[in-house]
Amino acid sequence: MLIIQELLFVIAFGIAVYLFYRKARQIRQNILLGRDVQLNDEPAARWRNVLLLAFGQKKMFRNPLVAVLHFFVYAGFIIINVEILEIILDGILGKHRLFSPLLGGLYPVLIGCFEILAALVLVGCAIFLIRRNIVKVKRLYQHELDGWPRSDANYILITEIVLMLLFLTMNTADQALQQHGHEHYMATGAFWVTGPFVSLFSGLSDGTLIAIERTCWWLHILGILAFLNYLPYSKHLHIILAFPNAYYADLRPKGKMENMPAVQKEVQLMLQPELAADTPAGDIPKFGAKDVPDLTWKNLLDAYSCTECGRCTAACPANITGKKLSPRKIMMDTRDRAEAIGAQIAKTGSFTEDGKTLLRDYITEEELRACTSCNACVQECPVSINPLHIILQLRRHLVMEESSAPQEWNMMFSNIENNMAPWKMSPDDRDKWAVEMNG
């Protein structure tokens, strides 16, 4: 019987790992659809971002209560993986609590800490469910979250509650069997959270307790393997991608926009035509971005790292004043378009025009023009996402490739081109006010 359980576990574990690997590889390929960009400078500053923003969740602590609750859930997910490692090894080797003899008296302390984290995860997830479904926090109840995105968050929270309850119930039944002196359940000592509840199970027979413990064990580990494969389809992929995204975050000052050498070259030639003879002809540059392959791989990593928390949209002055722009929707749309292109490549081996583009079919001109370029969304994002960079590239395509801009913008562009300033006056007349005042 034990051999059969080991075999079933190895098969289930192997299938789960393979399916996760296949989807993770597809997501990596989707991210690499973007243009290459070098982001490996200043490694010390980048590792500091990983420690402070990804591990330490520094930005979350602007709202201390929510940050502490989120930290409980986050820490529980990360740290309890040590217990999951033991469960996996137990399943493969046919053992029970493999680490107990190795750790001795430290083992019940370690499990006790895990149980405290599990209890805190239960509390945190319950409060987050209340915030989403009863209190209905505004940023968690906007239209871009209608349907699957809102359900996704609830599914994850409910799943985490169920997994933690299974973990605690399994430990309680295990301790009851230890007290009964069952040979397979070696004595480890009482655990901190479930220890006081063992008396509730003490009247049950060994057969019943084993059935409860084994059922919880199997459901717990199968639930985790199912969660592993649900993760790549969920916004909770940020649990993994927040770390590389923090490392590759843009270290430049937030107000510094990306310059295009090709544009700079054209301006220099316009101001100094004599340089044109010495300038070799090159390919006509492509300005801005119209679809996902025109963006950088970091833009696409941003899109897959998005937590859909809405802090960017809640801070966006355009959104606050009723404009259509939502930085969160920009990221969700970019991810959806990357998924659509990736799915076609996976099916046919290459991407052919499907009559759609990120610009207009997913993100409208109205959304792009509402942006004030204030960087509020970049400042607020807890995982170092930059929606503004995508907005600027799409807007650059509209203006420089399609000459599509509001009349007021075109007037300003014309003045800059002809008068070297946004105002409709020649450079020679620009200082007349000073002469008149001194006159």
Phi, psi and omega in degrees: 000318180296322179298318180297317179298316179300315181297314179299319180294314181299319179297312181297317181295316180297317179297316182297315181295319180296314181297319178296316180300317182297316179290321179298320178296321179295319178296319177300316179296322178296318180296322182282002170296335183285165178295153179285145175211139183269119181227053182239018177279164176046062183301327180297316179294325181290318177294328176296321176298319179299315183292317186277317187270319182274303179288310186277346179052046186305315184291333180297332187281009169291336172241090192304317184297309179297322181297317181296316179297317179295323180295323177301312182296316181296311181296320178300317180296316184288310190284323181294348176300337176296318177294322178297323177301317179297319180297318180297315179295321176301316182295320181287319187266353181072026180261178175223120182053063184303325186278348185300310179295330183287324185263343178060232183292344178285338186298308180297331177294316180297312179296323177299319177296319178299320181293322176298316177299319179298318178295320178293324175298318177302313181296312181300313181296321178298317179294319179295324176296320178295316180299321184281322192249342179246304177292325180056064176306133190304313184292344178263006184226034178265167194295329181294347178263002180299141177085230187303313184304320180288320178295322180305312181298318180294319180301316182296313182298316179295319179299317180296321177298313180298316181297320180291322178295320177297318179299314181290321178294319178301315180295322180296313179296323179300314181293325177296319177293325175299317180294329177284351179077025179295135189296328183281341185252086184294150182290128179243346188097160184290144175266156193289320184267313185275343181309311181295345184261001182298327181301335179293336182256353189296335181277355182275153179286162179300320180299317179293317181296319178296319179299317179295313183295315181292321178298314178295321180299310181294314180296323180296309184286322177294325176296320179292319178295322176293319178299320179303320182273343174281330186307313182295343179263000189243160174296342181284006171299341179297341176304325180265313189282347179300329183288306175296328181294323177292322181295319184267016179298150179291124183268356180288160175304144187298331180279354183276118180267155181287125178271149176253113180307325181297320178292315179301319180297316180297320179294318178299318179293327178293320181280332181229076184302336182294342179283346186298326183294332182266001184260118180293145178290143180223181178293147177292122184289155176258122186264129175073200184223137176248329182220175186305317181297344178278343178279174177269162178297331178293323175300320181285326173297320175304313183297319180284340180273352186298130180272353183058028181286337176082008178296326178296314181292322179296332181267350186288118181296328178295315179294320180300324181270014173093006178288164185285342186296133170223109180305325177299317180295325177303315181290319180296319179295320179297317178296318180297320179292320177298321178296320181294316179293316179299322180295321179292320179295318179296329183276318188249347180093348178202165180259126173243151183306128180251012178082006180233156174218160177301316177286127178082310180286332179244314182241126186270160176298325180300318178297314184295320184283345177284342184290134179264001181060035186276347180073012178299321181294321180293319181296323187277336188296126182285346182239027170065038177272147182236084178296330184298324182296322177292316180301314182296322180292320178293321180291324177298321177297314180303314186283314190268336179261324185248357183052038181255108180205154176301156183303320181297323179293318181297322177298317179296316179301316180297319179295319179296319182293320186267327188244001180063020180200160182290348186266152183272067175210147183287156178303328181292332183269355191291333183254015181295327182300326180289322178296318180295322180291328181272351185288000000 
